[in-house]
Amino acid sequence: MIKRASRLRSVLEEQGALGETEQIRGRRMEQMLARGEQFAGEQGYLPYYMYRQKNSAGHAGSGGQENIGYAKPGSECLYNILIMEEMQSIVALGAGASTKKYHSDRGQVSRIENVKSVTDYISRVDEMIERKRHALER
C-alpha cells in the first residue's frame, strides 16, 4: 500500500507518476488477490474476516484496501475477529504503536498512542508505559 501521507506518495505525485503507478499496482494487486483466493479455496480455506485499511490508497477512487483472513472451517481465530471488530483490548509497544482499550460497558474503544519518533519514544518510554498502565487500569 502506498499510504496517503507517505513520503513515497509525495514523490510520485511530484513526478506525475502516481496515477500510472497506482493503475499498474491495482492490476497487479487484483491478480495477486485472485491467485490468493484461488489457492486458499483449493486448500480448503474459507474467508472469515475482512479488515478495511483506513489510511491507505487502494484502487483508484476507492479510498482503501481490504485484508481478508482465511481459515479452514472450525479453525477460525476468535482473537482476529475481536481485534478486527474492535471488541478486544490490545497492548502495543514501540514507536508509533497504538494500544486499544475496549470498554465493554459502552461498546467503545479508546486509543493510547505512542509518539512516532524513535528518538522521542526511547527518551519517553517510561511516560508511554505509564500512560498505558493508567488507561488500562480504569
MIDOSE-1310 file (N, C-alpha, C; in nm, 2 decimals, decimal comma, always signed):
residues 138
mikr	+0,08/-0,12/+0,00/+0,00/+0,00/+0,00/+0,09/+0,13/+0,00; +0,05/+0,22/-0,08/+0,11/+0,35/-0,07/+0,03/+0,44/+0,02; +0,07/+0,46/+0,14/+0,00/+0,53/+0,24/-0,03/+0,68/+0,19; -0,14/+0,73/+0,23/-0,18/+0,86/+0,18/-0,08/+0,97/+0,22
asrl	-0,03/+0,96/+0,34/+0,06/+1,07/+0,39/+0,21/+1,03/+0,38; +0,24/+0,93/+0,30/+0,38/+0,88/+0,30/+0,46/+0,97/+0,21; +0,59/+0,97/+0,23/+0,69/+1,04/+0,15/+0,69/+0,99/+0,01; +0,68/+0,85/-0,01/+0,67/+0,79/-0,14/+0,56/+0,85/-0,22
rsvl	+0,44/+0,87/-0,16/+0,33/+0,92/-0,23/+0,36/+1,07/-0,28; +0,42/+1,14/-0,19/+0,45/+1,28/-0,23/+0,55/+1,29/-0,34; +0,65/+1,20/-0,34/+0,75/+1,20/-0,45/+0,68/+1,16/-0,58; +0,60/+1,05/-0,58/+0,53/+1,01/-0,70/+0,44/+1,12/-0,75
eeqg	+0,37/+1,19/-0,66/+0,28/+1,30/-0,71/+0,36/+1,41/-0,77; +0,48/+1,44/-0,71/+0,56/+1,55/-0,77/+0,61/+1,51/-0,91; +0,64/+1,38/-0,93/+0,69/+1,33/-1,06/+0,58/+1,31/-1,16; +0,46/+1,32/-1,11/+0,34/+1,30/-1,20/+0,33/+1,15/-1,23
alge	+0,38/+1,06/-1,15/+0,38/+0,92/-1,18/+0,28/+0,84/-1,09; +0,21/+0,91/-1,01/+0,13/+0,84/-0,91/+0,01/+0,77/-0,98; -0,05/+0,84/-1,08/-0,17/+0,77/-1,15/-0,13/+0,65/-1,22; -0,02/+0,65/-1,29/+0,03/+0,54/-1,37/+0,07/+0,43/-1,27
teqi	+0,14/+0,47/-1,16/+0,19/+0,37/-1,06/+0,07/+0,30/-1,00; -0,03/+0,37/-0,96/-0,15/+0,31/-0,90/-0,23/+0,22/-0,99; -0,23/+0,26/-1,12/-0,30/+0,17/-1,22/-0,23/+0,04/-1,23; -0,10/+0,04/-1,24/-0,02/-0,08/-1,26/-0,03/-0,16/-1,13
rgrr	-0,02/-0,09/-1,01/-0,03/-0,16/-0,88/-0,17/-0,22/-0,87; -0,27/-0,15/-0,91/-0,40/-0,20/-0,90/-0,43/-0,33/-0,98; -0,37/-0,33/-1,10/-0,39/-0,45/-1,18/-0,31/-0,57/-1,12; -0,19/-0,54/-1,07/-0,11/-0,65/-1,01/-0,18/-0,70/-0,88
meqm	-0,23/-0,60/-0,80/-0,29/-0,64/-0,68/-0,42/-0,73/-0,71; -0,49/-0,69/-0,81/-0,61/-0,78/-0,84/-0,57/-0,92/-0,88; -0,46/-0,93/-0,95/-0,41/-1,06/-0,99/-0,36/-1,14/-0,87; -0,29/-1,07/-0,78/-0,24/-1,14/-0,66/-0,36/-1,18/-0,57
larg	-0,46/-1,10/-0,55/-0,57/-1,13/-0,47/-0,65/-1,25/-0,53; -0,66/-1,25/-0,66/-0,73/-1,36/-0,73/-0,66/-1,49/-0,71; -0,52/-1,49/-0,72/-0,44/-1,61/-0,70/-0,45/-1,66/-0,56; -0,44/-1,56/-0,47/-0,45/-1,60/-0,32/-0,59/-1,66/-0,29
eqfa	-0,69/-1,60/-0,34/-0,83/-1,66/-0,31/-0,84/-1,80/-0,38; -0,79/-1,81/-0,50/-0,80/-1,94/-0,56/-0,72/-2,05/-0,48; -0,60/-2,01/-0,45/-0,51/-2,11/-0,37/-0,58/-2,14/-0,24; -0,63/-2,04/-0,17/-0,69/-2,07/-0,04/-0,81/-2,17/-0,05
geqg	-0,89/-2,14/-0,16/-1,01/-2,23/-0,18/-0,96/-2,37/-0,22; -0,86/-2,38/-0,30/-0,81/-2,52/-0,34/-0,76/-2,59/-0,21; -0,71/-2,52/-0,12/-0,65/-2,59/+0,00/-0,76/-2,61/+0,11; -0,88/-2,57/+0,09/-0,99/-2,58/+0,18/-1,01/-2,47/+0,28
ylpy	-0,95/-2,35/+0,25/-0,97/-2,24/+0,34/-1,08/-2,15/+0,29; -1,15/-2,09/+0,39/-1,27/-2,01/+0,36/-1,24/-1,87/+0,42; -1,29/-1,76/+0,36/-1,27/-1,63/+0,43/-1,36/-1,62/+0,55; -1,30/-1,56/+0,66/-1,38/-1,55/+0,78/-1,38/-1,41/+0,84
ymyr	-1,29/-1,32/+0,80/-1,30/-1,18/+0,84/-1,24/-1,09/+0,74; -1,28/-0,97/+0,74/-1,23/-0,87/+0,65/-1,20/-0,74/+0,73; -1,09/-0,68/+0,69/-1,05/-0,55/+0,75/-1,02/-0,45/+0,64; -1,08/-0,34/+0,65/-1,05/-0,23/+0,55/-0,95/-0,14/+0,61
qkns	-0,84/-0,13/+0,53/-0,73/-0,04/+0,57/-0,78/+0,11/+0,55; -0,79/+0,18/+0,66/-0,85/+0,31/+0,65/-0,75/+0,42/+0,60; -0,63/+0,41/+0,62/-0,53/+0,52/+0,58/-0,44/+0,48/+0,47; -0,50/+0,41/+0,37/-0,42/+0,37/+0,26/-0,50/+0,41/+0,13
agha	-0,42/+0,40/+0,02/-0,48/+0,43/-0,11/-0,50/+0,30/-0,18; -0,62/+0,26/-0,20/-0,64/+0,13/-0,26/-0,65/+0,15/-0,41; -0,75/+0,09/-0,47/-0,77/+0,11/-0,62/-0,82/+0,25/-0,64; -0,79/+0,30/-0,75/-0,82/+0,44/-0,78/-0,96/+0,48/-0,74
gsgg	-0,97/+0,58/-0,65/-1,11/+0,62/-0,61/-1,17/+0,55/-0,50; -1,11/+0,43/-0,45/-1,18/+0,35/-0,35/-1,15/+0,40/-0,21; -1,04/+0,46/-0,19/-1,00/+0,51/-0,06/-0,96/+0,41/+0,04; -0,93/+0,29/+0,00/-0,88/+0,19/+0,10/-0,87/+0,05/+0,03
qeni	-0,82/-0,04/+0,10/-0,80/-0,18/+0,05/-0,84/-0,27/+0,16; -0,89/-0,39/+0,12/-0,94/-0,48/+0,22/-0,84/-0,59/+0,24; -0,82/-0,64/+0,37/-0,75/-0,76/+0,40/-0,85/-0,86/+0,44; -0,83/-0,98/+0,39/-0,93/-1,09/+0,42/-0,85/-1,20/+0,48
gyak	-0,90/-1,25/+0,60/-0,84/-1,36/+0,67/-0,91/-1,49/+0,62; -0,83/-1,60/+0,60/-0,88/-1,73/+0,56/-0,85/-1,83/+0,67; -0,93/-1,93/+0,69/-0,91/-2,04/+0,78/-0,98/-2,16/+0,73; -0,94/-2,28/+0,78/-1,02/-2,40/+0,75/-1,14/-2,40/+0,84
pgse	-1,25/-2,45/+0,80/-1,37/-2,45/+0,89/-1,34/-2,51/+1,02; -1,38/-2,44/+1,13/-1,36/-2,48/+1,26/-1,23/-2,43/+1,32; -1,14/-2,37/+1,24/-1,01/-2,32/+1,29/-1,00/-2,17/+1,29; -1,11/-2,10/+1,28/-1,11/-1,95/+1,27/-1,05/-1,90/+1,41
clyn	-0,98/-1,79/+1,40/-0,92/-1,73/+1,52/-1,01/-1,62/+1,58; -1,07/-1,65/+1,69/-1,16/-1,56/+1,76/-1,08/-1,43/+1,79; -0,96/-1,43/+1,83/-0,88/-1,31/+1,85/-0,88/-1,22/+1,73; -0,86/-1,27/+1,61/-0,85/-1,19/+1,49/-0,99/-1,12/+1,47
ilim	-1,10/-1,20/+1,49/-1,23/-1,14/+1,47/-1,26/-1,03/+1,57; -1,22/-1,05/+1,70/-1,24/-0,95/+1,80/-1,16/-0,82/+1,78; -1,04/-0,84/+1,73/-0,95/-0,73/+1,70/-1,00/-0,65/+1,59; -1,04/-0,72/+1,48/-1,09/-0,65/+1,36/-1,23/-0,58/+1,39
eemq	-1,31/-0,63/+1,48/-1,43/-0,57/+1,51/-1,42/-0,47/+1,63; -1,29/-0,45/+1,67/-1,26/-0,36/+1,78/-1,34/-0,40/+1,91; -1,34/-0,52/+1,95/-1,41/-0,57/+2,06/-1,31/-0,64/+2,16; -1,19/-0,60/+2,15/-1,08/-0,66/+2,24/-0,98/-0,56/+2,27
siva	-0,93/-0,55/+2,39/-0,82/-0,47/+2,42/-0,69/-0,53/+2,37; -0,60/-0,44/+2,33/-0,47/-0,49/+2,28/-0,36/-0,39/+2,32; -0,25/-0,44/+2,38/-0,14/-0,36/+2,42/-0,03/-0,36/+2,31; +0,00/-0,24/+2,26/+0,10/-0,23/+2,16/+0,22/-0,15/+2,21
lgag	+0,34/-0,20/+2,17/+0,47/-0,14/+2,22/+0,55/-0,09/+2,10; +0,63/+0,01/+2,12/+0,71/+0,07/+2,02/+0,67/+0,20/+1,97; +0,76/+0,27/+1,89/+0,73/+0,40/+1,84/+0,61/+0,39/+1,74; +0,52/+0,48/+1,76/+0,40/+0,48/+1,67/+0,29/+0,38/+1,70
astk	+0,32/+0,29/+1,80/+0,22/+0,19/+1,83/+0,10/+0,25/+1,90; -0,02/+0,18/+1,88/-0,14/+0,23/+1,94/-0,21/+0,12/+2,02; -0,21/+0,13/+2,15/-0,28/+0,04/+2,24/-0,43/+0,07/+2,23; -0,51/-0,03/+2,23/-0,66/-0,01/+2,23/-0,72/-0,07/+2,35
kyhs	-0,80/+0,01/+2,43/-0,87/-0,04/+2,54/-1,02/-0,05/+2,51; -1,07/-0,18/+2,52/-1,21/-0,20/+2,49/-1,29/-0,18/+2,61; -1,40/-0,10/+2,60/-1,49/-0,07/+2,72/-1,62/-0,15/+2,69; -1,63/-0,26/+2,75/-1,75/-0,35/+2,72/-1,88/-0,28/+2,76
drgq	-1,87/-0,20/+2,87/-2,00/-0,14/+2,92/-2,05/-0,04/+2,82; -1,96/+0,02/+2,73/-2,01/+0,12/+2,63/-2,00/+0,07/+2,49; -1,93/-0,05/+2,47/-1,91/-0,10/+2,34/-1,82/-0,01/+2,26; -1,72/+0,06/+2,32/-1,63/+0,15/+2,26/-1,49/+0,12/+2,28
vsri	-1,40/+0,17/+2,20/-1,26/+0,15/+2,21/-1,19/+0,29/+2,23; -1,10/+0,30/+2,33/-1,02/+0,42/+2,34/-0,88/+0,38/+2,30; -0,81/+0,48/+2,24/-0,67/+0,46/+2,19/-0,57/+0,53/+2,27; -0,46/+0,47/+2,30/-0,35/+0,53/+2,37/-0,23/+0,51/+2,28
envk	-0,19/+0,62/+2,22/-0,08/+0,61/+2,11/+0,05/+0,65/+2,17; +0,15/+0,59/+2,12/+0,29/+0,63/+2,14/+0,34/+0,73/+2,04; +0,44/+0,81/+2,08/+0,49/+0,90/+1,99/+0,56/+0,82/+1,87; +0,56/+0,88/+1,75/+0,61/+0,81/+1,63/+0,76/+0,82/+1,62
svtd	+0,83/+0,92/+1,67/+0,97/+0,93/+1,66/+1,04/+0,83/+1,75; +1,13/+0,75/+1,69/+1,20/+0,65/+1,77/+1,28/+0,72/+1,88; +1,35/+0,83/+1,85/+1,43/+0,90/+1,94/+1,34/+0,95/+2,06; +1,23/+1,01/+2,03/+1,14/+1,06/+2,13/+1,08/+0,94/+2,21
yisr	+1,05/+0,83/+2,14/+1,00/+0,72/+2,21/+1,10/+0,66/+2,32; +1,22/+0,65/+2,27/+1,32/+0,60/+2,37/+1,34/+0,69/+2,49; +1,34/+0,82/+2,46/+1,36/+0,91/+2,57/+1,24/+0,93/+2,66; +1,12/+0,89/+2,61/+1,00/+0,90/+2,69/+0,93/+0,77/+2,71
vdem	+1,00/+0,66/+2,70/+0,94/+0,52/+2,72/+0,87/+0,51/+2,85; +0,92/+0,56/+2,96/+0,86/+0,55/+3,09/+0,72/+0,62/+3,09; +0,72/+0,73/+3,02/+0,59/+0,81/+3,01/+0,49/+0,73/+2,93; +0,53/+0,66/+2,82/+0,44/+0,58/+2,73/+0,39/+0,47/+2,81
ierk	+0,47/+0,40/+2,89/+0,43/+0,28/+2,97/+0,33/+0,33/+3,08; +0,36/+0,44/+3,14/+0,27/+0,49/+3,25/+0,13/+0,53/+3,19; +0,13/+0,59/+3,08/+0,00/+0,63/+3,02/-0,08/+0,51/+2,99; -0,02/+0,40/+2,94/-0,09/+0,28/+2,90/-0,14/+0,21/+3,03
rhal	-0,05/+0,21/+3,13/-0,09/+0,14/+3,26/-0,21/+0,22/+3,32; -0,21/+0,35/+3,32/-0,32/+0,42/+3,38/-0,45/+0,40/+3,30; -0,44/+0,40/+3,17/-0,56/+0,39/+3,08/-0,62/+0,25/+3,10; -0,53/+0,15/+3,10/-0,58/+0,01/+3,11/-0,63/-0,03/+3,25
er	-0,59/+0,04/+3,35/-0,64/+0,01/+3,49/-0,78/+0,07/+3,51; -0,82/+0,16/+3,43/-0,96/+0,22/+3,45/-1,07/+0,13/+3,41
